[in-house]
């Protein structure tokens, strides 16, 4: 039973008080992950930090610029860094550890956020059998965004004993029987190479191929769905000679050429940055739940930003990879309309906050 936990496991962990929350809602539990929610306790801080030798609270004392109460709505300003205690606490045992990643919605808004826990020298990691509070560092990089207690920006994936990542050989065997990647390129050896290679689609006749975030936009209200006008926040970009220039400090939304599928016995994670692929960061949000892309695959939306220099991306260029891992059992709950998932069968799709009729 080793491997990533499934929906039913998270239900048991809540019942057994290994996951503790004052405001738990069953819809926080996803097929192979758990949505984490922000509490009212929030601080604007001077700079980021880790707490490898103490609790987060001990290090926090000297870094606070301002204390904020998120029982009321509050605007997180661009490039200011905030630390928020989450509503969830952990009391893990029996060789369970975890990884965290921003939710897909969070990544599509260029919100840089990462988990910090006590006595850990790594962001986004939940140590083996961790017991304690969880804090989320948040920096919005494109938009001023209004948040309030209860908003969900990040997610947790728990693993029993160890990860069970699939080799390329195993992925090819699975794909031969029950496809996990749908691509015009018939050479599967090129598509599955150190995981599933994801390439960018820049050829769409008379269609938008990318969005680029605008500066000085209206405040985005995080809890308002299908309300914001796309043109207030984004420039749309059309095909131009099969390439696109990713400019420094600009944020882009693109889509993959491949359609991807995650079977109900697997989970996926996008590798957010790979220096072997290029000098940019692709895909802030990482987790793909079992059932994503059923039955004929769904495109991956790619959130792209340069680190240092402008970068020219060509159509079909690989810009990310997905690694697959086994769940500890088949998940009876899968991603899709039955659990009101937002991004099943997506194309080039912005976050759920923007109007669908534009």
CORBEL-V10744 format. One line per field, one symbol per residue. ss: DSSP state (H for helix, E for strand, C for the rest). phi: phi as a letter, one per 30 degrees, with the letter a starting at -180 (. if undefined). psi: psi as a letter, one per 40 degrees, with the letter a starting at -180 (. if undefined). A space follows every 50 residues. Layout:
ss: ???
phi: ???
psi: ???
This chain:
ss: CCEECCHHHHHHHHHCCCEEECCCCHHHECCCCEEEEEEEEEEEECCCCC ECCCCHHHHHCCCEEEEEECCCCEEECCCCEEEEEEEEEEECCCCEEEEE EECHHHHHCCEEEEEEECCECCCCEECCCCEEEEEEEEEECCCCEEECCC CEEEEEEEEECCCCECCHHHHHHHHHHCCCEECCCCCHHHHECCCEEEEE CCCCCCCEEEEEECCCCCCEECCCCCCECHHHHEEEEECCCCEEEECCCC CEEEEEEEEECCCCCEEEEEECECCCCCCEEECCCCEECCCCCCCCCEEE EEEEEECCCCEEEECCCEEEEEEEEEECCCCCCCCCHHHCCCCCCCCCCC CCCECCCC
phi: .dkddcedddeddddcidcbbdbdbedddcebabdcbdcddbbdcdadab bdbadeddddeccdcacbcddcdbcddeiccbbbddddbcbdaiicbabb aedeedddchcdbadbbdhbcbdiccdehdbldbbbdbbdcbbdbccaej dccbbcccbciadbdddeddddddddcaecbbaddddddddcahjddccc ccbbehbdcabbddchcddccdccchbddeddbbdcbcdbhiabcddeic cbcbbdddcbbcddcbbbbdddabddcldacciddcdcdejdidccjbdc cccbadcbcebccceiddbabcccbdddadddcbdkddchddbdhdcdbd dddcddcc
psi: eiaiiidddddddddefdhhidfhhdedhidfihhiiiaehihhidiiii gdeaiddddddeehdhhhhediihhhiheihihhhidiiifiaffhiiii iiiddddeefhhiiihiifhfhiehhihfihaihihhhhhedihhhiihe iheiihhihhdiigiiiddddddddddghehhidhegddddhhfahhhii hehhhfiheiihhiifiihhhdehifdihdedeihihihgffihhhihei hihaiidihihhieeiiihhhdhheedigihhgdidhhihehehefiiih hhhhiiddiihhhihehheiihhiiiieihhehiiaddefidfifibghi ieeihee.
